[in-house]
Amino acid sequence: MVEILVPLFFFVTVLGVLLGPKYLRFKHEQRMKELEAGAGEAGQLKALMEERKALLAERKALEQRVQSLETIVCNVDFELNAKLQRLAVATQSIAALGPAPAQRAAISAATGEAESLIAGQVRPGQRVANRFVVARLLGAGGMGAVYLARDEQLGEEVALKVVAGLGLLDPGAADRLRREASTARRISHPNVVRLHDIGEENGLLFLSMEYVAGESLAARLKRLGAIPAAQLRPIAEQLCDGLAAAHAAGVIHRDLKPANVLLAGDRTVKIIDFGIARPLTEAGMTATNMVVGTPEYMAPEQVRGGHVDARTDIYALGAMLYHALTGRPPFAAPSPIALGLAHCQDPVPAPRLLRPDIPVEWEALILRALEKDPARRFQTAGELREVFRASEAPTWHAPAPTVRV
């Protein structure tokens, strides 16, 4: 029996020695395949999770874009807003006048003058508030007009801004305008137009302010196409100085644009309409649930109807400097809504793409003023002024104005 078991044991041992490594290698390979299969499934699962995460992020971005678009559509349809305002003023003015046309024909000249005031159509020679004698119209806008008038109390010429229909749009707007104007009167600076007084007659609000003989920045840009380099630096520095003084007094402009910048004959730059934009904007919102403003120069936070501060004015100043250097605003679009979207979402085209001879440092400071995030802009007008003063003045000349045939 032993003779049989010994050879058998020897045979099994030899067989184990010969086949054992192959078996172990087979089991190892099988296990590795199992592990690789598991790893493949885990990799697929990980890839699916990453794809799901990306899709969720894309969905969130799309939702935010839609929400942003809805907000901008609600806040930036300035043309429709202006039409609705005029319609509201006209409708309520007609109702307020009361008598039928045939009856109004027999009303006295004094009553006719009151109706003329309510319509915002002040005539040369007309007396307002028994104090101002109107000379001529200086300019008109969506909410009223500005006249050259003689202030018989001060004994000097003034600019008389007549705000048409404000009380009809929003009864509380008059009080807000008085409060804002009272605050704005505290601004005393050579680069800010002085506000003398505010009053009311026949339900119509008016403001008297310093008269500046000259032209607006808007008129100069229209005439020249761009501001010559020799003139741009002092204009920009004075704008910064005026804004710094206003912000120090706690007043934000909110509607800074070329039409609100006056260039006097002695080269003094004056900013107008401080303390007026906010009450008029709030009145417009009450009447039409929209925002009044100038889309070419509005900061993204203002377009969205968010919080505004001094940095909002800095954005508008950057947009005006961009316009002055290149001959066009930062963005051009076929509609106010498209302009608002561009301010909120599109990168600002580099000024040197339009004017390659613009100094690099000037381009950098303008692009910083036009940052979409207020925290990335210049934080004060004084900071922008110092950077501007430290930069080198360019030597290029303004492009020739476009001649349309």
Long-range contacts (C-beta under 8 A, 24 or more apart in sequence): 68-304, 68-344, 68-345, 69-341, 71-304, 71-305, 72-303, 72-304, 72-337, 72-340, 72-341, 72-344, 73-337, 74-289, 74-290, 74-305, 75-290, 75-291, 75-303, 75-304, 75-305, 75-340, 76-291, 76-295, 76-303, 76-336, 76-337, 76-339, 76-340, 77-290, 77-336, 77-337, 78-290, 78-291, 78-292, 78-293, 78-294, 78-295, 78-336, 79-335, 79-336, 80-288, 80-290, 81-284, 81-288, 81-290, 81-291, 81-292, 82-142, 82-292, 84-287, 84-288, 84-290, 85-142, 85-143, 85-165, 85-169, 85-284, 85-287, 85-288, 85-292, 86-142, 88-165, 88-168, 88-169, 88-287, 88-288, 89-164, 89-165, 89-168, 89-169, 92-165, 92-168, 92-169, 93-118, 93-119, 93-165, 93-168, 96-168, 96-203, 114-202, 117-162, 117-201, 117-202, 117-204, 118-164, 118-165, 118-202, 118-203, 118-204, 119-164, 120-144, 120-145, 120-162, 120-164, 120-165, 120-204, 122-147, 122-160, 122-162, 128-160, 128-162, 128-201, 128-206, 129-199, 129-201, 129-206, 131-199, 132-158, 132-160, 132-206, 132-208, 134-160, 142-292, 143-280, 143-284, 143-292, 148-211, 149-208, 151-196, 151-208, 154-196, 156-211, 157-211, 158-196, 158-208, 158-209, 158-210, 158-211, 159-193, 159-208, 159-209, 159-210, 159-211, 159-212, 160-206, 160-207, 160-208, 161-206, 161-207, 161-208, 161-209, 161-273, 161-276, 162-204, 162-205, 162-206, 163-204, 163-205, 163-206, 163-207, 163-280, 164-204, 166-204, 166-205, 166-279, 166-280, 166-283, 167-203, 167-204, 167-205, 168-203, 169-283, 169-284, 169-286, 169-287, 170-282, 170-283, 170-286, 170-287, 172-286, 173-279, 173-280, 173-282, 173-283, 173-286, 174-200, 174-205, 176-278, 176-279, 176-282, 176-283, 177-205, 177-276, 177-279, 177-280, 180-251, 180-275, 180-276, 180-278, 180-279, 181-207, 181-275, 181-276, 183-249, 183-250, 183-251, 183-275, 184-246, 184-249, 184-251, 184-274, 184-275, 184-276, 185-275, 186-249, 186-251, 187-245, 187-246, 187-249, 187-251, 187-274, 188-245, 189-241, 189-242, 189-245, 189-246, 190-241, 190-268, 191-238, 191-239, 191-241, 191-242, 191-245, 191-268, 191-269, 191-270, 191-271, 192-242, 192-245, 192-246, 192-270, 192-271, 192-274, 193-262, 193-270, 193-271, 193-272, 193-274, 195-274, 195-275, 207-276, 209-272, 210-270, 212-262, 212-264, 212-268, 212-270, 212-272, 213-264, 213-265, 214-262, 214-263, 214-264, 214-265, 215-262, 215-263, 216-258, 216-259, 216-260, 216-261, 216-262, 216-263, 217-258, 217-259, 217-261, 217-262, 217-263, 217-320, 217-324, 218-257, 218-258, 218-259, 218-261, 220-263, 221-258, 221-323, 221-324, 221-327, 223-401, 224-398, 224-401, 225-327, 225-398, 225-399, 225-400, 225-401, 225-402, 226-324, 226-325, 226-326, 226-327, 226-355, 226-398, 226-399, 227-324, 227-325, 227-398, 228-397, 228-398, 229-393, 229-394, 229-395, 229-396, 229-397, 229-398, 230-393, 232-321, 232-324, 232-325, 233-388, 233-393, 234-267, 234-269, 235-263, 235-269, 235-324, 236-317, 236-321, 236-324, 236-388, 237-385, 237-388, 237-389, 238-268, 238-269, 239-269, 239-271, 239-317, 239-320, 239-381, 240-317, 240-381, 240-382, 240-384, 240-385, 240-388, 241-381, 241-385, 242-269, 242-270, 242-271, 243-271, 243-310, 243-313, 243-314, 243-317, 243-381, 244-380, 244-381, 244-382, 244-385, 246-271, 246-274, 247-310, 247-313, 247-380, 247-381, 251-275, 252-278, 252-308, 252-309, 252-310, 252-312, 252-313, 253-277, 253-313, 253-316, 254-278, 254-281, 254-293, 254-302, 254-308, 254-312, 254-313, 255-281, 255-293, 255-294, 255-316, 256-297, 256-313, 256-316, 256-317, 256-320, 257-294, 257-296, 257-297, 257-316, 257-320, 258-320, 258-323, 259-294, 261-320, 295-336, 295-339, 295-340, 295-343, 296-323, 296-329, 296-330, 296-331, 296-339, 297-329, 298-340, 298-343, 299-343, 299-374, 300-343, 300-344, 300-372, 301-374, 303-340, 303-343, 303-344, 304-344, 309-374, 310-379, 310-380, 310-381, 311-374, 311-377, 311-378, 311-379, 312-374, 313-381, 314-369, 314-377, 314-378, 314-380, 314-381, 314-384, 315-369, 315-370, 315-371, 315-374, 315-377, 317-369, 317-381, 317-384, 318-366, 318-367, 318-368, 318-369, 318-370, 318-377, 319-370, 321-366, 321-369, 322-348, 322-351, 322-366, 322-370, 325-351, 325-355, 325-358, 325-362, 325-366, 326-351, 326-354, 326-355, 326-358, 327-354, 327-355, 327-398, 327-399, 328-354, 330-370, 343-372, 344-372, 355-396, 355-399, 357-394, 357-396, 358-394, 358-396, 359-391, 359-392, 359-394, 361-391, 361-392, 362-391, 362-394, 365-391
